[in-house]
């Protein structure tokens, strides 16, 4: 058990940050699944809309240091390539 006020505050703060990060990472996974579902259905308009929301969420997660910038760049590039493949 924590022995000081600052240690108690850190416990509260860590729990809050943990829950916020879990929600954000879960949302990223959900958006990616929705995007990939639209790609497999070959629905170009819906896929591009889903790609926009996924890319926006990835950028926000990167800004908050939740996801590594290289991972975000990789996912954005793959996302753009899939949308481009549907267009042709």
VOMI-656736 format. One record per residue (C-alpha): x, y, z negated. Coordinates in nm, 2 decimals, padded with zeros to 4 digits, m for minus. Each point is the difference from the previous one (the first is absolute). Layout:
BEGIN
+--------+--------+--------+
!     px !     py !     pz !
+--------+--------+--------+
!      X !      Y !      Z !
...
+--------+--------+--------+
//
This chain:
BEGIN
+--------+--------+--------+
!     px !     py !     pz !
+--------+--------+--------+
!  00.00 !  00.00 !  00.00 !
!  00.12 !  00.35 !  00.07 !
!  00.15 !  00.19 ! m00.29 !
! m00.02 !  00.36 !  00.12 !
! m00.25 !  00.24 !  00.16 !
!  00.20 !  00.02 !  00.32 !
!  00.01 ! m00.38 !  00.03 !
! m00.38 ! m00.01 ! m00.04 !
! m00.04 !  00.26 !  00.27 !
!  00.23 ! m00.19 !  00.23 !
! m00.21 ! m00.31 ! m00.04 !
! m00.31 !  00.20 !  00.09 !
!  00.17 !  00.17 !  00.29 !
!  00.14 ! m00.33 !  00.14 !
! m00.34 ! m00.16 ! m00.01 !
! m00.16 !  00.29 !  00.19 !
!  00.28 !  00.00 !  00.26 !
! m00.02 ! m00.37 !  00.04 !
! m00.38 !  00.01 !  00.06 !
!  00.04 !  00.28 !  00.25 !
!  00.28 ! m00.17 !  00.19 !
! m00.20 ! m00.33 !  00.01 !
! m00.30 !  00.17 !  00.14 !
!  00.21 !  00.18 !  00.27 !
!  00.18 ! m00.32 !  00.11 !
! m00.32 ! m00.19 !  00.01 !
! m00.16 !  00.27 !  00.22 !
!  00.30 ! m00.03 !  00.23 !
! m00.05 ! m00.37 !  00.04 !
! m00.37 !  00.04 !  00.06 !
!  00.06 !  00.27 !  00.27 !
!  00.26 ! m00.22 !  00.17 !
! m00.24 ! m00.30 !  00.00 !
! m00.28 !  00.22 !  00.15 !
!  00.24 !  00.13 !  00.27 !
!  00.12 ! m00.35 !  00.09 !
! m00.36 ! m00.12 !  00.02 !
! m00.08 !  00.27 !  00.25 !
!  00.31 ! m00.09 !  00.20 !
! m00.09 ! m00.37 !  00.02 !
! m00.35 !  00.10 !  00.12 !
!  00.17 !  00.22 !  00.26 !
! m00.22 !  00.30 ! m00.10 !
!  00.22 !  00.30 !  00.10 !
! m00.20 !  00.28 ! m00.14 !
! m00.05 ! m00.16 ! m00.34 !
!  00.36 ! m00.11 ! m00.01 !
!  00.13 !  00.35 !  00.07 !
! m00.22 !  00.14 ! m00.28 !
!  00.11 ! m00.27 ! m00.24 !
!  00.36 !  00.07 !  00.10 !
! m00.03 !  00.36 ! m00.08 !
! m00.13 ! m00.07 ! m00.35 !
!  00.26 ! m00.26 ! m00.05 !
!  00.29 !  00.23 !  00.11 !
! m00.14 !  00.28 ! m00.22 !
! m00.02 ! m00.23 ! m00.30 !
!  00.36 ! m00.13 !  00.06 !
!  00.13 !  00.36 !  00.02 !
! m00.17 !  00.08 ! m00.33 !
!  00.14 ! m00.31 ! m00.16 !
!  00.35 !  00.09 !  00.12 !
! m00.03 !  00.35 ! m00.13 !
! m00.09 ! m00.14 ! m00.34 !
!  00.30 ! m00.24 !  00.01 !
! m00.24 ! m00.30 ! m00.01 !
!  00.14 ! m00.15 !  00.33 !
!  00.35 !  00.02 !  00.14 !
!  00.03 !  00.25 !  00.29 !
!  00.15 ! m00.27 !  00.23 !
! m00.29 ! m00.23 ! m00.06 !
! m00.24 !  00.28 !  00.08 !
!  00.19 !  00.08 !  00.32 !
! m00.01 ! m00.37 !  00.11 !
! m00.37 ! m00.03 ! m00.07 !
! m00.08 !  00.32 !  00.19 !
!  00.20 ! m00.11 !  00.30 !
! m00.17 ! m00.34 !  00.01 !
! m00.33 !  00.16 ! m00.04 !
!  00.06 !  00.24 !  00.29 !
!  00.13 ! m00.28 !  00.22 !
! m00.32 ! m00.21 ! m00.07 !
! m00.22 !  00.30 !  00.09 !
!  00.20 !  00.06 !  00.32 !
! m00.03 ! m00.37 !  00.10 !
! m00.38 !  00.03 ! m00.03 !
!  00.00 !  00.30 !  00.23 !
!  00.16 ! m00.18 !  00.29 !
+--------+--------+--------+
//
